[in-house]
């Protein structure tokens, strides 16, 4: 009950699983390319949606969106299943891997016994690939780990049927055919267009570059409006979403910059290389924001890392991202 699966370490679980499943089908595609075609880059600040009474910040599209868009744009048919009964869900998984079919699965991180204890938290939108079984141990390609790992049947069942927000409900998925190379250029263009539209033209000012500016205005007022302790909690959550959950704001911008480098060669558009360099510098600036924010949370901030100064960095990032995505849009529509 084991197939030869091309495990490759990735920066982000969903784009890594997408890339690895396609490579198994014989279609060589990088994580960055799958992320770009899947229009993974985004920004949203949602004060109406709270976790632990703190507004949610996101730096990517909704979970599942990268895989859905990338496979659709490359002409891949996908079989998806969910289960109410955990035993039936595990039986279906066993039947598929017995046929040598690698299976993508949505799981809750907390129940994965191969994660270090410090990194096991209640997040139910993690993705991995189950590609085999030895006795009671499943063979797993988890793209955020350097090498393949194993997980017991009991723990994997708990992870697949974890309760709470974004409950996976036993969700599994697998590819039915090889991606179509002829669709690649068009898929790249569609992926770029969607990111540009969502970052520049999203009608609600909580998302895209408008959302970054909105967050900047809110952040500047937090100490006075919330008090120092609660302001630090809010800021800490923004930084955690950026640097610890998934790949985060800066990391996603580095991945997208790598995608633009590949896209430049495939589309024969050298200007995409220049835009890639600019986006990398923006990612560096996001990292500087996170560093200053972390020092604030620890009470070690300098005057240059005060809340107003952090807000200025966010406005700068918004302005520069608007410039990059306007340039991208002009390259694609020309």
N, C-alpha and C positions, 0 to 999 in steps of 0.2 A: 504494500500500500504506500508506494513512494514514487514520486516523479523527480526527474532532474530539473530543478528550478533555478533560474539565474538570479540568485539573491544579490542585490546591490544596495549598499548603504545609501540612504537619502536624507535630505534635510527635513522633509515633511512627509507624514505618513500617507496621505491620500495621493499626492502627486507621485510619491515613490511606488505605491502599489499599482497605480495606473501605468507607470513606465515599466515596471517589472512584469506585469501580466502581458503587456504588449510584446515585450522582448521574448517572453516564453513562446509567443505565437510566431516568432521569427521576424518581428518588425522592430528594428533597433531605434529606440527613441529615448532621449535623456529625460531625467526628471524635469529639468528646466523647460524642455519643449512640451511635455505633457501639461505642466503648470500653465504655460503661455497659451497653448491651444485651448485649454480648459478655462481660460479667463479667470485665473485664480486671484489676481490682485484686486484689492478693494479697500475701502475704509468706511467704518460706521461708528458713530457714537450715539448710543441709545439710552437717554436718561429715563425713558418710560419702561425699559426692561432692566430689571435689577437682579443681581445675584448677591446674596448676603447683604441686601440693602445698598448695594453699590452699582451704579450704572455700568452697562456692558459696553466694552469697546472691542471692535473686531477689525482685523487687518486683511481679511480674505472673504471670499464669497461663502455662502452657506455650505456646511458639510455635505458632501456628495455631489456638489455642483461641478467640481473639477473633473471627476471621473465621468459624469454624465455628458458634459460638453465635449470632452476630448474624444471619447469613444464615438459619440454621435457624429462629430465633424470628420472623423476618419473612417466612417462607414462601418463601424464595428457593431455587430448585434450582441446584446448582453442579456443573459438570463438572470433575473433577480427573484429572490424568494425571502419570505418572512414566515415566522412560525409562532403559534401561540403555545404549543407544547414543547418544552425543552428537549424531551427525549426524542420526539419526532424530528426536531431540528438537528440534533446530533446524528441521528440515523441518516438523514438526508446528506449531511456533510460526509459521513463515512462512505456512503454509496458513490459520491462524486470522486473522492480522492482514491477510492478503490479502482476507478476507471482511469486514473492517472490525470485527473483534471484539477489543476490548482484553483483554489476557491478563495476569493476575496471575502473578508468578513468585517462587519462593524462590531466593535466590542467596547466594553468599559475597562479603562486602564487599571482601575483599582484591583481587579481580580486576577490580573496577569502575574503569575508567581515569578516570572523571570525579570520583572522590573525591580530595580532597587527600591527598598521601602520608602526612601525619601521622595521618590518620583511617582509613587502610587497614590493617585487621588481620584475623586469621583468625576471622571470625564468619559462620557459614553459615545464619543464620535471618533474614536481611534480606529484606524484601518490596518489590516495585516492580511497576509496570504497563508492559508493552510495548504500544504502541498503533499503531506504524507502522514503516516501513522506507524509507530512501532510499539506494540503492546498497548499500554494505556497512555502513551505519550504522543501528542500531535507534533509534527514537524512544521515549524512556522518560520516564514520569512517576514520578519517585522522590519520594515525599511529604516527605522530609526536606530537599529542596532547594527553593529559592524558585521556580525555573523548570524547565520540561522540559529534559532533557539527552539526549545521544546516547552510544551505546556501540558499539564495533566488534563485528562478528560473532564474531571470535576471542575477545575479552575476555568477551563475554556468555556464550559457550559455556563458557569456563573457570569463570565465576562460577556458572553453572547446574549444573555438574558438579564443583564443588569437593569435595575429599576432607576427611575428618576428622569431628569431632563435629557432629551435626545435618546431615550431608551432604544437600544438597537433591535429589540424584539427578534433576535435570532437572524438578523439580516445577513444573507450571503449573496454573492454575485460572481459570475464568471463569463469569460468571452466565448462566443460561439464561432468566431471567424477571425482571420488576420486583418489588421488595418490595411486600407488601400493607399498605397504610396502616391497614386495619382491625385488623392484628395489633400495632400500635405500642404501645398501652397495656399489653397483656398481656406484650409483649416486655420493656418497661421493668420491670414488676413481677418477672418471672422473673429478669431480670438482677440486680436489687437483692437478691432473695432468695438467689441463689447466692453473691454476694459476702458477704452477712451470715453465711450458714452457714459459709463457708470461713474467714472471719476470726474467727468466734466459737466455732465448734463442730468445728473440724477435730480428729479423734481423736488425731493425733500431735502432741506438744507442740513440734515444730520449725516449725510452720506457723501462720499467722494471728497474732493478738495474742499467743498463747502463745509463738510462735516469736520475736517481738520481745523478749519478756521473757527467753527462753532465751539469745538473742544477748547481751543486756545482762549476764547473769551470766557468760557466757564471756568477753566483752570485758574485764570488770573484772579477770579473772585472767590475761589474756594476758601482761602484762609480766613477772610472776613466773614463770609456767609456761613461756613461750616465749623469754623474753629480749627486750630492747627492740627489737632489729633485726627479729626475726621477728614480734613483735607488731605492729610498724609495717607489715610486709608484709600481715598479716592484715587490719589496719584499712584499709590502702590499698585492698585488694580490695573490702571492704564499701562504701567510698566510691565506688570506680570503678563498681561495679554500680549504685549509687544515682544517680550524676551523669553518667556518660559512656556507659554501655551502654543503648541504647534511650533512654527518657526518664527512667528511674530512679525511686527511691522518692518523692522530693518531687514530681517532675514528674507522675507518675501520679496522685498525690493531687490536684494542681491540675486535671488533666483530669477526674477523677471528680467533683470539686466543680462544675465547669462542667456536667457531665452532670446533676447533681442540680438545678441551676438550671433547666435545660430540662425535666426531669422534673416539677418543681414546677408549672410552667405547664400541662403536658399532663395531669397527674393531678389538678390542682386541690388540691394539698396544700402550703400555705404553709410548713409546718414543715420541708419539705425545703430551703427557702432558708436557714433557720437552721442546719441540719446542714451545708449547703454551706459556710457561713462558718466553721464550726468546723473542717471538714476542711482548708480553706485555711490556717487558722492552724497546724494540725498539719503541713502541708506546709512552712510557714515554719520550724517547729521542727526538722524533718528537715534542712533546709538549714543551720541553725545547727550541728547535729551534724556535718554534712559539713565545714563550715568549721573547726570545732575539731579534727576528726579529721585534716584535711589539714595543719593547723599542727603537730600531733603528729608526723606523718610527716616533716615538714621540720625537726623539732627546735626549733620556735618557739612551742610551746604555753604558755599561761599556766596558773596554778593552776586557773582555772575551766574549763580545757580538758583536764584530766588524764583518764586512763582512767576512774577512778571517776565523775567528773563527766559524761563522755560516756555512761556506763552509766545514770546518772540521767536523762539526756535521753531515752534509749531507753525506759526504764520509763515516763516521762511520756507519750511518744508512744503506747505500748501502752495505757495507761490511758485516754487521751483517744480513741483509735480505738475501743476497746471501747465507750465511751460513745456515740460517733457511730453505730456499727453496731447497737447495741441500740436506739437511737432510730429508726434506719432500719427495722429489723425491725418495731418496734411500729407504724410508720406504714403499712407494707405489709400487715401481717396484720389491721389494724383495718378 
